[in-house]
Amino acid sequence: MRVRLAGALLGSLLAAAFLLPGLLAGSVPARGDLPDFFWPMKAHTMERWRAGSPPLWNPLSGCGEPWLAQLQSGVFYPGDAVFLLPWPFAPSAAITAHLVIAAAGMASWLAALGRSRLAALSGAAVYAGGGVFLSLVPVFNNFETAAWLPWVFLGAWRAARGEGLAMLASSSALAFLAGEPALAAGGSLAASAVALASRAPARPAASARRGALRVAGGLLLAAGLTAATAIPFVVNLRESGRLTGATRAEALERAVGGSDLADLLCPPPPGLTRTGAAGRGSYLVTLALGPLPVLLALLGAAAGGDRRMTLTLLLLALLGLLLSLGARGGLAPLLWSAGPLRGTRFPARWFAFPHLVIAFFAAAGVDVLRDDATAPRRGVLLSALGLSAAGLLGILLLDPLRLHGDGAVRAALALGAAAAGLALLRWRPSREIAFLLILAGPLVWFSSDALASAPAAGLIRTPAIVSGVTAPAPGRVFVAAHDARLLSRWLAGGGPGFSPETVRRGHDALAGYGNLRFGIATAGTASPIDSPRRARLLGAALAGGSPGALFALADVRQIVTPFPTSIPGAAPVASASGVRRYELPATVGRVFLPREAREADDDAVFEALRRPGFAAEEVAWVASSPVPLPPRRSPQAFFLARFVRDEPERAELSVSASEPGLAVLTRSFDRGWQAHLDGVPVPTLRADLAFLGVLVPAGDHRLELDYRPPGYRTGLALSGASLLLLAALVLAGTSPARRGP
């Protein structure tokens, strides 16, 4: 317990070193997807929770989209509760919390394996302060999941030895709920393999078969704990086409490059990480560690110990390295073709496993050097240090960009820290605090650029271009910056690479989920799991259709774009900071009753949508209907609809129709929507590729709509039962398996 608390304290100190300067300057970490994707997403989720119910549906993006089923939104992830704090403290608190989780978990795992306190804390410093872990912050769901990996390894180790399932189940579940399922699943499988491969202690009841059953039981319980989120997520993945639609190129792009690998010994200057260069994949800001952690890891791995565990960890590091190299590693293309990596992107994230293994063996290396009986001779240390210096020199000669800025100073500091750290451990082993400072201090400097910040006030202000269309203005906004290619062109105007100026430009163009902060409804979405049918509907404009007619169907009244538009009827109304806003003449509104409804397959509907003269109020195209569609309405027919209640997961309308027809609500169709007409269940239909339709008879009626993600109720029941079982295991203090025969 003392080591765990010391690890938590170490994580807090690392967080203070990384974040306090920016916080005092009024800035917030803003690299990658943080400013316009994760920060508004997490804040929106917590604001919805503050209103008193779980946010299952997001009505503000993508004409409405599943929210719980996005997974990255972290609806049921308790670690995101810190986003209830006011801006700008919430992001820093979230990063701090996960640095503490990572450092405490790594220290606890290493201590459980018999490492000394200094070794356990050293491994924690390397893992939580290293460049790979910090580089996952800009893709925040990866960072949150990676923070739980040491706990997953500790939980698997304990379960394999009969010490209970609770830690493995809870940590694996939290890693998944944090939002990166591939990393969570890979971590759980890797932790299980390492735990079962390691040498069991002298315990009569411990056996390979029972250990495997206990580990499997822990993972099964974790699956039950996550079911309320996992089942809707899997359904959403399948129905969105993400698993089959992601291309091989997407699965292999932005992999770790040769220059990234050089960071392990020679941390690059910020200029190299912010603007990119040959051999850099750009998904991970840096792999920076420096010679000292690498040398310690080499010594720890060479020392042996539990040979089966050592070989398993080295195999894990090798597999993670090959995956992270993308096409150059050979393994990622093979697994993509075989199927396991279908739907995944950015293989660089798999370097989290080599990073964890380096931290593990660095801790072992600390104990090797502190043990006089087995410590290498002085000549071995000097030789290792000489090889490190030669490696640094070679890297600098091959990659001269590293000498720019403070690159040469970083290289000198890295080598000096290695010499001082090795000397202190070998000849003055009692100086624990001094050694931790020598180990962790340079890491803070080497890795901190992953947390580069921008002024917090600029990210919370309403962009001038939409100051007049904030909620509750009717209709939606079409944001051109949702298109990645257009956004890249716009950001390039702020200079190459990352800078506060590029952050400002993205904010001003309402990129990502920036609309959520201001209650602005948009037709597009930043979600990586977009509705393919809604995207196809709007894409019909690029295939020859009328943009004005299609925008009218999607209830788009405003266009926000950094570039001029030639859409007929679009009237320019404002311009600010290089961004333009246009108004469109008319829309169909939130609900309308077309004159006729026809049934057709999606290809036929797409052809109709892009046909010249398409008018949404003339014909609505229905994918399929369990009952006959009503006849064409007469020219004298009328339809009135009034929203009595319009909430994210519930709507109530009062409708009056002189003749039966199909009421089309311009919100995205989803199987989770359930309709009741005058209290009687009625089917929901998919109209015009992507929208929600309900058949309405003549007369006055009350139409009610409720949203529950497909599989949510079943998942909620499974999660509730699993949570009760977990509580019982924790209260009992042991698992049934441990009591054994």
HELIX and SHEET records of a PDB file:
HELIX    1   1 ARG A    2  LEU A   24  1                                  23    
HELIX    2   2 LEU A   34  PHE A   38  3                                   5    
HELIX    3   3 TRP A   39  ARG A   50  1                                  12    
HELIX    4   4 LEU A   68  GLN A   70  5                                   3    
HELIX    5   5 PRO A   78  LEU A   84  5                                   7    
HELIX    6   6 PHE A   89  ALA A  112  1                                  24    
HELIX    7   7 ARG A  117  GLY A  129  1                                  13    
HELIX    8   8 GLY A  131  SER A  135  1                                   5    
HELIX    9   9 PHE A  140  ALA A  160  1                                  21    
HELIX   10  10 ALA A  166  LEU A  177  1                                  12    
HELIX   11  11 PRO A  181  ALA A  197  1                                  17    
HELIX   12  12 ALA A  208  LEU A  225  1                                  18    
HELIX   13  13 ALA A  227  SER A  240  1                                  14    
HELIX   14  14 ARG A  242  GLY A  245  1                                   4    
HELIX   15  15 ARG A  248  LEU A  252  1                                   5    
HELIX   16  16 GLY A  258  ALA A  262  1                                   5    
HELIX   17  17 PRO A  270  THR A  275  1                                   6    
HELIX   18  18 PRO A  291  ALA A  302  1                                  12    
HELIX   19  19 ARG A  307  SER A  324  1                                  18    
HELIX   20  20 GLY A  326  GLY A  329  5                                   4    
HELIX   21  21 LEU A  331  ALA A  338  1                                   8    
HELIX   22  22 PRO A  347  PHE A  351  5                                   5    
HELIX   23  23 ALA A  352  ARG A  370  1                                  19    
HELIX   24  24 ARG A  378  LEU A  398  1                                  21    
HELIX   25  25 PRO A  400  LEU A  403  5                                   4    
HELIX   26  26 GLY A  407  TRP A  427  1                                  21    
HELIX   27  27 GLU A  432  SER A  447  1                                  16    
HELIX   28  28 SER A  448  LEU A  451  5                                   4    
HELIX   29  29 ALA A  456  ILE A  460  1                                   5    
HELIX   30  30 ALA A  464  VAL A  466  5                                   3    
HELIX   31  31 ALA A  480  HIS A  482  5                                   3    
HELIX   32  32 ALA A  484  ALA A  492  1                                   9    
HELIX   33  33 PRO A  500  ASP A  508  1                                   9    
HELIX   34  34 GLY A  514  PHE A  518  5                                   5    
HELIX   35  35 PRO A  532  GLY A  539  1                                   8    
HELIX   36  36 ALA A  540  ALA A  543  5                                   4    
HELIX   37  37 PRO A  547  LEU A  553  1                                   7    
HELIX   38  38 ASP A  602  LEU A  609  1                                   8    
HELIX   39  39 TYR A  712  ALA A  732  1                                  21    
HELIX   40  40 PRO A  736  ARG A  739  1                                   4    
SHEET    1   A 2 SER A  27  PRO A  29  0                                        
SHEET    2   A 2 SER A 453  PRO A 455 -1                                        
SHEET    1   B 2 TRP A  57  ASN A  58  0                                        
SHEET    2   B 2 GLU A  65  PRO A  66 -1                                        
SHEET    1   C 4 ARG A 476  VAL A 479  0                                        
SHEET    2   C 4 VAL A 556  THR A 561  1                                        
SHEET    3   C 4 VAL A 579  GLU A 583 -1                                        
SHEET    4   C 4 ALA A 571  ALA A 576 -1                                        
SHEET    1   D 4 VAL A 591  PHE A 592  0                                        
SHEET    2   D 4 GLY A 661  SER A 668 -1                                        
SHEET    3   D 4 PHE A 691  VAL A 696 -1                                        
SHEET    4   D 4 LEU A 685  ALA A 687 -1                                        
SHEET    1   E 2 GLU A 596  GLU A 599  0                                        
SHEET    2   E 2 VAL A 619  VAL A 622  1                                        
SHEET    1   F 5 PHE A 639  GLU A 647  0                                        
SHEET    2   F 5 ARG A 650  ALA A 657 -1                                        
SHEET    3   F 5 GLY A 699  TYR A 707 -1                                        
SHEET    4   F 5 TRP A 673  LEU A 677 -1                                        
SHEET    5   F 5 VAL A 680  VAL A 682 -1                                        
END                                                                             
